[in-house]
Amino acid sequence: MLERLFSLKALQTNVKTEVVAGLTTFITMVYIVFVNPAMLAQAGIDHGAAFVATCLAAAIGCFIMGFWANYPLALAPGMGLNAFFTYGVVLGMGHSWQTALGAVFLSGCLFLLLSIFKIREWVIQAIPVVLKRAIATGIGAFLALIALKNAEIIVSSPATFVQLGDITSPGPLLAIFSLFVITALMYREFKSGVLISILLVTLIAWGAGLVEYTGIVSVPPSIAPTFGQLDIAGALEVTMLSVVFAFLFVDLFDTSGTLVAVTQKAGIADEKGNMPRLGRALSADSTATVAGSFLGTSTTTSYIESVSGVSVGGRTGLTAVVVGVCFLLMMFFAPLAQMVPAYATAGAILYVAVLMLQNLKLVNWDDMTDAIPVSVVLLMTPLTFSIAHGIALGFIAYTAVKLACNRKDEISISVWVLTVLFILKFAFS
């Protein structure tokens, strides 16, 4: 049965290798079940329900990717998009979490349509590479700000907006310690470095009496507080246009980049970079996002951590299926997730932020028509506390500087359209 489903022999692998690969991938990305519920809880979503929704959405995405696309690619609610959901849409713009889930649903539907009608390739090719890199770095800076805020390493100031917090207090110290632990472990190629750091800091906090022990294993919490609570009608309002687009746009390029990286590592793509069953893989991502919005979590996306499983031999969808099974089993560890304090996950968020900021090395800083849009997105995304605003201002800056430097031939039709839409948004919102 497994041979028929996954073509193990044709892809030169076996069940044992695929299972080991799946477990490896799961260990490197399981931190999301601690980080995502904690972040969504700040938007008003029930922590237990968000935990179950995170596990279920990840499992659904992995199963579709594994059985339908036969790719060794794991999915789960994405970092950056969950931050935008909570701090940008709900806390920043004042929308309800139900409306934000509606926006996630609409973005998932649009992504699915783009995949079915093969418009995705045109969209990706039409957007300048520099803006793709700018968005990744902007999200990285945004995540860094959130991590520093959650750990109280930086705090608000009436005079200077932000200032250094009391870094001698337990929370900030443990957050900094967490980042150092992750760095040391990942440098030594411990694939589970992020998870080890989160559990270690939580254990230290419990030993110091900073958190209360609530158990390790229990029956999964009820998902009733979030199941089917999305407000699609509210997400259809004009003011939500940029939000829906931001969810769609970030997921689109995040998924595409991850697909390219994982398939090349696994030897699935051909010499020209063409990927078989690409439509199925993209459908898995978008379908999981739609399902996740009904369950009660932010956008589900492909995880670059899948490379860790591929590096130990994962070649087929069986790897993804194993990850999905692990996420289902993880639902019974809700008490452990609820014990994890914000500063325990701050180091993980900072580490992810650093990885995303590495895109800056690919920017041609000698070309100011590239450097300025990247800088606008990099600075304005965290300073406006909004990925949507960062993207919008980046597009406007890109178009403006290209025009000012008489390089309008570098502005594609899609960029013109998006720039006009963003200007109209700022003018009438």
C-alpha positions in Angstrom: 0.0 0.0 0.0 2.8 2.4 0.9 4.6 1.7 -2.3 1.5 2.3 -4.3 0.8 5.6 -2.5 4.3 7.1 -2.4 6.4 5.3 -5.1 9.2 4.6 -2.5 11.4 2.5 -4.8 11.1 4.8 -7.7 12.3 7.7 -5.5 15.1 5.5 -4.0 13.9 5.4 -0.4 12.2 3.1 2.1 9.7 3.2 4.9 12.3 3.4 7.7 14.1 6.3 6.1 10.9 8.2 5.5 9.7 7.7 9.1 13.1 9.0 10.5 12.9 11.9 8.1 9.4 12.7 9.3 10.4 12.6 13.0 13.4 14.8 12.2 11.2 17.4 10.5 8.7 17.3 13.3 11.3 17.9 16.0 12.6 20.9 14.2 9.2 22.6 13.7 7.2 21.5 16.8 8.1 24.7 18.5 5.1 26.2 16.6 2.6 24.5 18.9 4.0 26.5 21.8 4.6 29.8 20.0 1.4 30.0 17.9 -1.2 29.6 20.6 0.6 32.0 22.9 0.6 34.6 20.1 -3.0 34.1 19.1 -4.1 34.2 22.7 -3.0 37.8 22.8 -5.6 38.5 20.1 -8.3 37.1 22.4 -8.5 33.6 21.1 -8.8 30.8 23.7 -5.4 29.3 24.2 -6.5 25.7 24.4 -8.6 26.0 21.3 -5.8 27.7 19.4 -3.4 24.9 20.5 -5.8 22.2 19.1 -6.4 24.3 15.9 -2.7 24.6 15.4 -2.1 20.9 15.6 -5.1 20.0 13.4 -4.3 22.6 10.7 -0.7 21.3 10.6 -1.9 17.7 10.4 -4.4 18.5 7.6 -1.8 20.3 5.6 0.8 17.6 6.0 -1.7 14.8 5.0 -2.8 16.7 1.9 0.8 17.4 1.0 1.8 13.8 1.6 -1.1 11.8 0.1 -2.0 14.2 -2.7 1.2 15.9 -3.8 3.7 13.2 -2.5 6.2 15.8 -1.4 8.3 15.5 1.8 7.1 19.0 2.8 5.5 19.7 6.2 3.0 22.5 6.9 1.8 24.4 10.0 0.6 27.9 10.9 3.4 30.2 9.7 5.6 32.5 11.8 5.2 36.1 10.7 1.7 35.6 9.5 0.6 34.8 13.1 2.3 37.9 14.3 0.5 40.0 11.6 -2.8 38.4 12.6 -2.4 39.3 16.3 -0.4 42.5 16.4 -1.3 44.0 13.0 -4.9 43.1 12.3 -6.4 42.6 15.8 -4.4 44.8 18.2 -3.1 47.2 15.6 -6.1 47.8 13.4 -8.7 47.0 16.0 -10.5 44.3 14.1 -11.9 41.3 15.9 -10.1 37.9 15.7 -13.2 36.5 14.0 -12.8 39.1 11.2 -9.1 38.3 11.0 -9.9 34.6 10.6 -12.3 35.7 7.8 -9.4 37.4 6.1 -7.3 34.3 6.4 -10.2 32.3 4.8 -10.5 34.7 1.9 -6.7 34.7 1.3 -6.7 30.9 1.3 -9.5 30.8 -1.2 -7.7 33.3 -3.5 -4.5 31.3 -3.2 -6.4 28.2 -4.1 -7.9 29.9 -7.2 -4.4 31.2 -8.2 -3.1 27.7 -8.0 -6.0 26.0 -9.9 -5.9 28.5 -12.7 -2.0 28.6 -12.7 -2.0 32.4 -12.2 0.5 32.0 -9.4 3.5 31.7 -11.7 2.6 35.0 -13.5 2.1 36.8 -10.2 5.4 35.6 -8.8 7.4 36.5 -11.9 5.7 39.9 -12.2 6.8 41.0 -8.8 10.4 42.3 -8.6 12.8 40.1 -6.8 14.0 43.0 -4.6 10.4 43.4 -3.2 10.2 39.7 -2.4 13.4 40.0 -0.4 12.2 43.3 1.1 9.1 41.6 2.4 11.0 38.7 4.0 13.4 41.1 5.8 10.5 43.4 6.9 8.8 40.4 8.5 12.1 39.5 10.1 12.4 42.9 11.7 8.7 42.8 12.8 9.3 39.4 14.5 12.4 40.8 16.2 10.4 43.7 17.6 7.6 41.4 18.9 10.1 39.0 20.5 11.9 41.9 22.3 8.5 43.3 23.4 7.2 40.0 24.7 10.3 39.4 26.7 10.2 43.0 28.0 13.7 43.6 26.8 12.3 46.8 25.3 9.4 48.6 26.8 7.3 51.6 26.0 8.4 55.1 26.9 6.4 58.3 26.8 9.4 60.3 25.8 11.2 58.1 23.3 8.4 55.6 22.3 10.6 52.7 23.3 13.5 52.1 25.7 15.5 49.3 27.3 13.6 47.4 29.9 15.0 45.9 33.1 17.3 43.3 31.5 18.4 42.1 35.0 14.9 40.7 35.7 14.2 37.0 35.1 12.1 37.3 32.0 14.5 39.3 29.8 17.5 37.3 31.2 15.9 33.9 30.3 14.9 35.2 26.8 18.5 36.2 26.1 19.7 32.9 27.5 17.2 31.1 25.2 18.6 32.8 22.1 22.2 31.9 23.1 21.1 28.2 23.7 19.5 28.0 20.3 22.5 29.5 18.6 24.9 27.2 20.3 22.8 24.1 19.6 22.0 25.0 15.9 25.7 25.8 15.3 26.4 22.2 16.5 23.7 21.0 14.1 21.2 20.0 16.8 18.1 20.0 14.7 15.8 20.3 17.7 17.7 23.3 19.1 14.7 25.6 19.2 12.5 23.0 21.0 15.2 22.2 23.5 15.6 25.9 24.3 11.9 26.4 24.9 11.6 23.4 27.1 14.8 24.2 29.0 13.8 27.8 29.8 10.3 26.6 30.8 11.9 24.1 33.2 14.2 26.8 34.7 11.2 29.1 35.1 9.2 26.3 36.8 12.2 25.5 39.1 12.4 29.2 40.0 8.7 29.4 40.8 8.0 31.7 37.9 5.4 29.4 36.3 2.9 27.0 37.8 3.1 23.3 37.0 -0.2 22.2 35.3 0.8 18.8 34.0 2.2 17.3 30.8 -0.5 15.1 29.2 -4.3 15.5 29.2 -7.3 15.1 27.0 -7.1 17.8 24.2 -8.9 21.0 25.0 -12.2 21.9 23.3 -12.0 23.6 19.9 -15.5 24.9 20.3 -14.5 28.5 21.2 -12.9 29.0 17.7 -14.5 26.3 15.4 -16.5 28.0 12.7 -16.2 31.4 14.4 -14.7 33.3 11.4 -16.4 36.4 10.2 -16.3 36.3 6.4 -18.7 39.2 5.9 -16.5 41.5 8.1 -13.4 40.5 6.1 -15.1 41.6 2.9 -15.1 45.3 3.9 -13.0 47.7 1.9 -10.7 48.4 4.9 -9.8 44.7 5.0 -8.5 44.6 1.4 -4.9 45.2 2.2 -5.1 42.7 5.1 -6.4 39.9 2.8 -3.8 40.8 0.2 -1.0 40.8 2.9 -2.0 37.3 4.0 -2.1 36.1 0.4 1.0 37.8 -0.8 3.3 36.7 2.1 2.0 33.1 2.0 2.4 33.0 -1.8 6.1 33.9 -1.8 6.9 32.0 1.4 5.4 28.8 0.0 7.1 29.3 -3.4 10.5 29.8 -1.8 10.1 26.9 0.5 8.9 24.6 -2.3 11.9 25.5 -4.5 14.4 25.0 -1.6 13.0 21.6 -0.5 12.4 20.1 -3.9 15.9 21.0 -5.0 17.4 19.5 -1.8 15.4 16.4 -2.3 16.3 16.1 -6.0 12.6 16.3 -7.0 12.9 19.3 -9.3 14.5 18.7 -12.8 17.6 20.4 -14.1 15.5 23.4 -15.2 14.0 23.8 -11.8 10.6 22.4 -12.9 8.6 20.7 -10.1 6.3 17.8 -10.8 2.8 17.9 -9.2 3.4 21.6 -8.4 -0.4 22.4 -8.6 -1.1 19.7 -6.0 1.5 21.0 -3.6 0.1 24.6 -3.8 -3.4 23.3 -3.4 -2.3 21.5 -0.2 -1.0 24.8 1.2 -4.1 26.8 0.3 -6.6 24.1 1.4 -4.9 23.9 4.8 -5.2 27.6 5.2 -8.9 27.5 4.5 -9.3 24.6 6.9 -7.2 26.4 9.5 -9.4 29.5 9.4 -12.5 27.3 10.2 -10.6 25.6 13.0 -9.4 28.9 14.5 -5.8 29.6 13.5 -3.8 32.0 11.3 -2.4 31.1 7.8 -1.0 27.6 7.3 2.1 27.5 5.2 5.0 25.3 4.1 8.0 25.1 6.5 11.6 25.5 5.5 12.4 23.2 8.4 11.3 20.4 6.0 14.9 20.6 4.7 16.1 18.9 7.9 14.0 15.8 7.1 15.1 15.8 3.4 18.7 16.0 4.6 18.4 12.6 6.3 16.8 10.9 3.3 13.1 12.0 3.1 12.0 11.9 -0.5 8.3 11.2 -0.6 5.0 12.3 1.0 5.3 9.6 3.6 7.7 12.0 5.4 4.9 14.6 5.5 2.3 12.1 6.7 4.6 11.1 9.6 4.8 14.7 10.6 1.0 15.0 10.4 0.6 12.0 12.7 3.0 13.6 15.2 1.0 16.8 15.3 -2.2 14.8 16.0 -0.4 13.1 18.9 0.8 16.5 20.1 -2.8 17.5 20.9 -2.5 15.5 24.1 0.3 17.7 25.5 -1.8 20.9 25.9 -0.9 21.4 29.6 2.8 21.6 28.6 2.0 24.2 26.0 0.1 26.3 28.5 3.0 26.3 30.9 5.4 27.9 28.4 5.9 31.6 29.3 6.3 34.3 26.6 10.0 34.8 27.3 10.6 31.1 26.6 9.4 31.5 23.1 11.0 34.9 22.6 14.4 33.4 21.8 12.8 31.2 19.1 11.1 34.1 17.5 14.3 36.1 17.5 16.2 33.2 15.9 13.6 33.0 13.1 13.9 36.8 12.7 17.6 36.5 12.2 17.2 33.8 9.5 14.7 36.1 7.6 17.0 39.1 7.9 19.7 37.2 6.0 17.9 38.1 2.8 19.6 41.5 3.2 22.9 40.1 1.9 21.2 39.5 -1.5 20.2 43.1 -2.0 22.2 45.3 -4.3 22.9 48.2 -2.0 24.9 50.0 -4.7 21.6 50.5 -6.6 19.6 53.1 -4.7 16.4 52.2 -6.7 16.7 48.8 -5.0 18.1 49.9 -1.6 15.4 52.5 -0.9 12.3 50.2 -1.3 14.1 47.5 0.8 14.9 50.1 3.5 11.3 51.4 3.5 9.9 47.9 4.0 12.6 47.0 6.5 12.0 50.1 8.7 8.3 50.7 8.2 7.0 47.2 8.9 8.2 47.1 12.5 7.7 50.9 13.1 4.1 50.9 11.9 3.6 47.5 13.5 2.0 46.2 10.3 3.2 43.9 7.6 0.4 45.2 5.3 1.6 48.8 5.7 5.2 47.8 5.2 4.4 46.0 1.9 2.2 48.9 0.7 4.8 51.5 1.4 7.5 49.4 -0.2 5.5 49.1 -3.4 4.9 52.8 -3.5 8.5 53.6 -2.9 9.7 51.1 -5.5 7.5 52.7 -8.2 8.4 56.2 -7.1 12.2 55.8 -7.2 12.1 53.9 -10.5 10.1 56.7 -12.0 12.3 59.4 -10.5 15.4 57.7 -12.0 13.8 57.3 -15.4 13.7 53.5 -15.1 9.9 53.0 -15.6 10.5 50.1 -17.9 11.4 48.1 -14.8 7.9 48.6 -13.4 5.7 45.7 -14.4 1.9 46.0 -15.0 1.1 44.2 -11.8 3.4 46.5 -9.7 1.6 49.5 -11.3 -1.8 48.1 -10.4 -0.8 47.3 -6.8 0.9 50.6 -6.3 -2.3 52.5 -7.4 -4.4 50.3 -5.2 -2.2 51.0 -2.2 -2.2 54.7 -2.8 -6.0 54.7 -3.0 -6.1 52.7 0.2 -4.1 55.3 2.1 -6.0 58.1 0.5 -9.5 56.9 1.4 -9.0 54.7 4.5 
